[in-house]
Amino acid sequence: IILSPIPSKGFVELERSGLLPLIFPELAALQGVETRNGRSHKDNFYHTLEVLDNISKKTDNLWLRWAALLHDIAKPQTFTLDDHGHGHFYGHPEAGAVLARVIMRRLSCGNDLIRDVCLLIRHHDQPLRPERVDILRMMQRFAVCGVDVPRLMGELFDLKRADTLGKAPSCFYYVDEIERMREMCRELIANREAYSIRTLDL
């Protein structure tokens, strides 16, 4: 299902058949629009499927598709309301990375896949600006984990773009910023900017 042309169709069918809670209870838990204090809070199940489809239009990369599917998986357990009735999901990327590891191990995914997907989930909501220092710091975080930094940075931007396009149109301005950051990252790598000890010209 994850590698199909339009993955959302498969997951919707699993939900309609009643199999989703049995196979993937954490994903099923994203369903439903909660209304509290007169405010409706978005159905994260359909948002997740929209992000997954957005990724699938661009690539058949299994890492990215898993990251899209699980990027908001911890939102139900991190949902809180402030004094004004606004919903928040503080800490959901970090909690999501932990939960994603549990899910993917249960489904017998490979260690490299689990590592990279969890890194993408942990950092998908990280505030980033198209500035040299911000991009280098993000690259440094990935470098510490011993991964292919240029590849993972590109995948992070792809995930951020797909996530943004799955939100309200008022958020779409961020897509242009993501593409500026992507280009800046390419320039930093091409210019051999150091983001770890290994990349220093010594």
C-alpha positions in Angstrom: 0.0 0.0 0.0 2.8 2.4 0.9 4.5 2.0 -2.4 1.3 2.2 -4.5 0.7 5.2 -6.8 -2.0 6.7 -4.5 -1.4 5.1 -1.0 -4.4 6.9 0.6 -6.8 4.7 -1.3 -5.4 1.6 0.3 -5.5 3.0 3.8 -9.0 4.3 3.4 -10.1 0.8 2.3 -8.4 -0.7 5.4 -10.3 1.8 7.5 -13.7 1.1 5.8 -13.2 -2.7 6.1 -12.5 -2.4 9.9 -8.9 -3.8 9.5 -7.0 -0.6 10.2 -7.4 -0.7 14.0 -6.2 -4.4 14.0 -3.2 -3.8 11.7 -2.2 -0.2 12.5 -4.0 1.0 15.6 -1.8 4.1 16.0 -2.8 5.3 12.5 -6.5 4.6 13.3 -6.2 6.7 16.4 -5.6 9.8 14.2 -9.2 9.7 13.0 -11.9 12.1 14.0 -12.4 15.8 14.3 -12.6 16.8 17.9 -14.7 19.8 18.9 -13.8 21.3 22.3 -14.9 24.7 23.6 -16.7 25.3 20.3 -13.5 24.8 18.2 -13.0 22.0 15.7 -9.6 20.4 15.6 -8.5 18.9 12.3 -8.7 15.2 11.4 -5.1 14.1 11.4 -5.9 10.8 9.7 -6.9 12.5 6.4 -4.1 15.1 6.8 -1.6 12.3 7.1 -3.0 10.6 4.0 -2.8 13.9 2.1 0.8 14.4 3.0 1.6 10.7 2.0 -0.1 11.3 -1.4 1.8 14.6 -1.8 5.1 12.7 -1.3 4.0 9.9 -3.6 3.4 12.3 -6.5 7.0 13.3 -6.2 8.9 10.1 -5.4 8.6 6.4 -4.7 11.3 6.7 -2.0 10.3 4.3 0.7 12.0 6.3 3.5 10.0 9.4 2.6 6.7 7.6 2.3 7.1 6.0 5.8 8.1 9.4 7.2 5.0 11.0 5.7 2.8 8.2 7.1 4.2 8.5 10.6 5.1 12.2 10.8 2.1 13.1 13.1 1.6 9.7 14.7 2.0 11.0 18.2 -0.5 13.9 17.9 -3.3 12.1 19.8 -1.1 11.6 22.9 0.3 15.2 22.8 -2.9 17.1 22.2 -3.5 19.9 24.7 -5.8 22.9 24.9 -4.7 26.4 26.1 -6.8 28.8 28.1 -8.3 30.2 24.8 -9.4 26.8 23.5 -6.7 26.5 20.9 -5.3 23.0 20.4 -1.6 22.3 20.5 0.6 19.3 19.9 3.8 20.3 21.8 6.5 17.7 21.5 4.7 15.6 18.9 7.8 15.2 16.6 10.0 13.9 19.4 7.2 11.6 20.7 6.4 10.6 17.2 10.0 9.5 16.5 9.8 7.2 19.6 6.5 5.8 18.6 7.5 5.3 15.0 10.5 3.2 16.1 8.1 0.9 18.1 5.7 0.6 15.1 8.4 -0.1 12.5 10.1 -2.7 14.7 6.8 -4.4 15.1 6.4 -4.5 11.4 9.9 -5.8 10.9 11.4 -2.8 9.1 15.1 -2.6 8.6 17.4 -0.7 11.0 18.6 1.8 8.4 15.0 2.6 7.4 13.9 3.0 11.0 16.9 5.3 11.8 16.4 7.7 8.9 12.6 7.8 9.1 12.8 8.6 12.9 15.3 11.4 12.2 13.0 12.9 9.5 10.0 12.7 11.9 11.9 14.2 14.8 13.0 17.2 12.7 10.0 17.6 10.3 8.5 20.4 12.4 11.8 22.1 13.3 11.6 25.8 12.6 13.9 26.6 9.7 14.7 29.8 7.9 16.5 30.3 4.6 19.6 31.5 6.4 23.1 30.0 6.3 23.4 29.4 10.1 20.0 27.7 10.3 20.8 25.3 7.4 24.2 24.4 8.7 22.9 23.7 12.2 20.3 21.3 10.7 23.0 19.6 8.7 25.1 19.3 11.8 22.3 17.6 13.7 22.1 14.9 10.9 25.9 14.6 10.7 26.1 13.7 14.4 23.9 10.6 13.6 26.3 9.4 11.0 23.8 9.5 8.1 24.1 10.7 4.4 23.5 14.4 5.2 22.9 15.7 1.7 20.3 13.0 1.0 18.5 13.4 4.3 18.4 17.2 3.9 16.7 16.8 0.6 14.2 14.4 2.1 13.6 16.7 5.0 12.7 19.5 2.6 10.5 17.1 0.6 8.6 16.1 3.8 8.3 19.8 4.9 6.9 20.7 1.5 4.4 17.8 1.4 3.3 18.6 5.0 2.8 22.3 4.2 0.7 21.5 1.2 -1.5 19.4 3.4 -2.3 22.3 5.6 -4.5 25.4 5.1 -3.8 27.6 2.1 -2.6 30.3 4.4 0.5 28.2 5.1 1.4 27.7 1.4 3.8 30.7 1.5 6.2 28.5 3.4 6.7 26.3 0.2 8.7 29.2 -1.4 10.9 29.4 1.7 11.5 25.6 1.7 12.7 25.8 -1.9 15.0 28.7 -1.0 16.4 26.6 1.8 16.8 23.6 -0.5 18.8 25.7 -2.9 20.9 27.2 -0.1 21.7 23.8 1.2 22.9 22.7 -2.3 25.1 25.8 -2.5 26.6 25.1 1.0 27.4 21.5 0.0 28.8 22.6 -3.4 31.0 25.2 -1.7 32.3 22.5 0.8 31.0 24.4 3.8 31.9 22.5 7.0 29.0 21.1 9.0 30.9 18.4 10.9 34.5 17.5 11.8 34.6 15.1 8.9 33.8 17.9 6.4 36.5 20.2 7.6 39.3 20.8 5.1 42.2 19.8 7.3 
